[in-house]
């Protein structure tokens, strides 16, 4: 009887093949969602600071450029994680099909957010290095893309706010980070992007002085 009950206990406590397969399918989607949400939280903090500099960009131009360049690597991480989900879903990955796409409004808005983000940052960076004759047109593009980007981004942030709130800190809390493997790599991706951003910002700062002198 003891052996019998022990066998029953072992069979009940051991995960079935179906459960293991389900866990394997959800590992990729949950890991991707955590990376996306954690990076989104970092971006929200940095963008809030950048927003303050926009209000007085004339006197805070150096800080505006510094934060802008600091944002570049985390933005690339966010774009990469979002594109990964997009690609896996349309490649008909079972786990991503089961998770489902974002709401229709967010699906339609997503490409515009990505494109406007690229235009906004690219135009801002180019402004520091192009010749004086190009600056008026690039500045107009930078300002126009910011207005459109801000509108799209507001809807995007509000649409993903619940998910970001729920997942953004799970890889940094001991109790929840062990639930999905690879938390250390996701942490490393975020920390590395911030370190890379700081280096990029300091490397770019001399161009601000050159730009101000030329202006």
FENHUQUI-V591021 format. One record per residue. N is the residue number from 0. SS is DSSP state (A for helix, B for strand, O for the rest). PHI is phi in radians with two decimals (NA if undefined). PSI is psi in radians with two decimals (* if undefined). Layout:
N;SS;PHI;PSI  N;SS;PHI;PSI
This chain:
0;O;NA;-0.69  1;A;-1.10;-0.78  2;A;-1.09;-0.73  3;A;-1.07;-0.84  4;A;-1.17;-0.62  5;A;-1.11;-0.70  6;A;-1.13;-0.71  7;A;-1.10;-0.75  8;A;-1.08;-0.75  9;A;-1.13;-0.71  10;A;-1.15;-0.64  11;A;-1.32;-0.56  12;A;-1.47;-0.36  13;O;-1.45;2.32  14;O;-1.17;2.44  15;O;-1.29;2.91  16;A;-1.06;-0.68  17;A;-1.12;-0.71  18;A;-1.14;-0.70  19;A;-1.12;-0.70  20;A;-1.15;-0.69  21;A;-1.14;-0.72  22;A;-1.09;-0.71  23;A;-1.13;-0.70  24;A;-1.13;-0.70  25;A;-1.43;-0.24  26;A;-1.03;-0.82  27;A;-1.14;-0.76  28;A;-1.20;-0.72  29;A;-1.20;-0.71  30;A;-1.10;-0.77  31;A;-1.09;-0.75  32;A;-1.12;-0.68  33;A;-1.16;-0.78  34;A;-1.08;-0.77  35;A;-1.08;-0.78  36;A;-1.23;-0.70  37;A;-1.11;-0.76  38;A;-1.15;-0.66  39;A;-1.06;-0.70  40;A;-1.11;-0.76  41;A;-1.04;-0.78  42;A;-1.13;-0.68  43;A;-1.07;-0.72  44;A;-1.13;-0.84  45;A;-1.17;-0.67  46;A;-1.18;-0.55  47;A;-1.11;-0.73  48;A;-1.15;-0.75  49;A;-1.09;-0.62  50;A;-1.09;-0.62  51;A;-1.12;-0.70  52;A;-1.19;-0.49  53;A;-1.11;-0.59  54;A;-1.14;-0.49  55;O;-2.40;0.97  56;O;-1.14;-0.45  57;O;-1.08;-0.81  58;O;-1.58;-0.28  59;O;-2.01;0.49  60;A;-1.07;-0.73  61;A;-1.07;-0.80  62;A;-1.15;-0.65  63;A;-1.03;-0.80  64;A;-1.21;-0.72  65;A;-1.05;-0.88  66;A;-1.15;-0.66  67;A;-1.04;-0.77  68;A;-1.26;-0.60  69;A;-1.08;-0.54  70;A;-1.27;-0.40  71;A;-1.01;-0.95  72;A;-1.07;-0.77  73;A;-1.07;-0.61  74;A;-1.09;-0.71  75;A;-1.13;-0.67  76;A;-1.10;-0.77  77;A;-1.12;-0.76  78;A;-1.10;-0.71  79;A;-1.14;-0.77  80;A;-1.19;-0.64  81;A;-1.20;-0.75  82;A;-1.12;-0.63  83;A;-1.05;-0.81  84;A;-1.09;-0.75  85;A;-1.04;-0.84  86;A;-1.16;-0.73  87;A;-1.15;-0.65  88;A;-1.16;-0.82  89;A;-1.38;-0.20  90;O;-1.51;0.06  91;O;1.15;0.67  92;O;-1.15;2.22  93;A;-0.96;-0.75  94;A;-1.11;-0.72  95;A;-1.33;-0.53  96;A;-1.15;-0.73  97;A;-1.15;-0.69  98;A;-1.14;-0.64  99;O;1.54;2.81  100;O;-1.43;2.93  101;O;-1.11;2.99  102;O;-1.04;2.70  103;A;-0.96;-0.76  104;A;-1.04;-0.75  105;A;-1.23;-0.59  106;A;-1.12;-0.76  107;A;-1.22;-0.59  108;A;-1.38;-0.47  109;A;-0.90;-0.89  110;A;-1.06;-0.62  111;A;-1.18;-0.71  112;A;-1.07;-0.78  113;A;-1.13;-0.83  114;A;-1.14;-0.78  115;A;-1.16;-0.61  116;A;-1.10;-0.78  117;A;-1.10;-0.78  118;A;-1.11;-0.77  119;A;-1.05;-0.87  120;A;-1.27;-0.69  121;A;-1.11;-0.76  122;A;-1.15;-0.66  123;A;-1.15;-0.72  124;A;-1.19;-0.77  125;A;-1.10;-0.54  126;A;-0.99;-0.51  127;O;-1.35;-0.35  128;O;-2.13;-0.30  129;O;-1.36;2.89  130;O;-1.20;2.84  131;A;-1.03;-0.58  132;A;-1.15;-0.40  133;A;-1.59;-0.23  134;A;-1.20;-0.64  135;A;-1.09;-0.80  136;A;-1.17;-0.73  137;A;-1.17;-0.66  138;A;-1.12;-0.72  139;A;-1.09;-0.73  140;A;-1.14;-0.73  141;A;-1.08;-0.78  142;A;-1.22;-0.74  143;A;-1.14;-0.74  144;A;-1.15;-0.56  145;A;-1.13;-0.75  146;A;-1.08;-0.82  147;A;-1.17;-0.74  148;A;-1.08;-0.71  149;A;-1.10;-0.73  150;A;-1.12;-0.84  151;A;-1.14;-0.69  152;A;-1.18;-0.60  153;A;-1.06;-0.82  154;A;-1.12;-0.74  155;A;-1.04;-0.83  156;A;-1.13;-0.80  157;A;-1.11;-0.65  158;A;-1.19;-0.52  159;A;-1.86;0.16  160;A;-1.09;-0.74  161;A;-1.10;-0.82  162;A;-1.11;-0.73  163;A;-1.09;-0.75  164;A;-1.08;-0.69  165;A;-1.32;-0.62  166;A;-1.89;-0.34  167;O;-1.08;-0.52  168;O;-1.83;0.02  169;A;-1.15;-0.53  170;A;-1.37;-0.10  171;A;-2.01;0.07  172;O;-1.95;2.24  173;A;-0.98;-0.71  174;A;-1.14;-0.59  175;A;-1.83;-0.34  176;A;-1.20;-0.43  177;O;-1.40;-0.17  178;O;-1.24;-0.48  179;O;-2.24;2.11  180;O;-1.08;2.66  181;O;1.63;0.21  182;A;-1.07;-0.61  183;A;-1.13;-0.59  184;A;-1.28;-0.63  185;A;-1.20;-0.69  186;A;-1.07;-0.77  187;A;-1.08;-0.69  188;A;-1.07;-0.74  189;A;-1.24;-0.83  190;A;-1.10;-0.74  191;A;-1.10;-0.68  192;A;-1.14;-0.64  193;A;-1.23;-0.73  194;A;-1.10;-0.78  195;A;-1.07;-0.65  196;A;-1.14;-0.72  197;A;-1.11;-0.77  198;A;-1.07;-0.81  199;A;-1.06;-0.70  200;A;-1.11;-0.78  201;A;-1.18;-0.65  202;A;-1.12;-0.58  203;A;-1.46;-0.39  204;A;-0.92;-0.71  205;A;-0.99;-0.52  206;A;-1.16;-0.42  207;A;-1.15;-0.77  208;A;-1.07;-0.73  209;A;-1.09;-0.74  210;A;-1.13;-0.74  211;A;-1.17;-0.68  212;A;-1.12;-0.75  213;A;-1.17;-0.62  214;O;-1.21;*
